[in-house]
Amino acid sequence: MIYLSNVESGGHTIFPQAGISVQPKEGDALFWFNLGTKNNFDTRIFHLGCPVIFGNKWIANKWIKILPQFKKYPCWRNEDHYKALKQ
């Protein structure tokens, strides 16, 4: 998440489970992984945007995929879901 503007009051991005609050500042960026070390879903990444009290909040998001060439990988059926890599 890239902050494109400063916010005069409010507008923080918070991660409640991790206890993190980030004030938007133009040019700053946040980066986090959606998966844990064992490829498990990490609920600590749930985040919220607090209301902007005064000013405007502009952000840009860049999603980075682990397998950018996923269309070139075959899929294997495993129980009730598909995956691109054999384990």
Secondary structure, 3 states (H helix, E strand, C coil): CEECCCEEEECCEEECCCCEEECCCCCCECCCCCECCCCCECHHHCCEECCEEEECCCEECCCCCCCCCHHHCCCEEECCEEECCCC
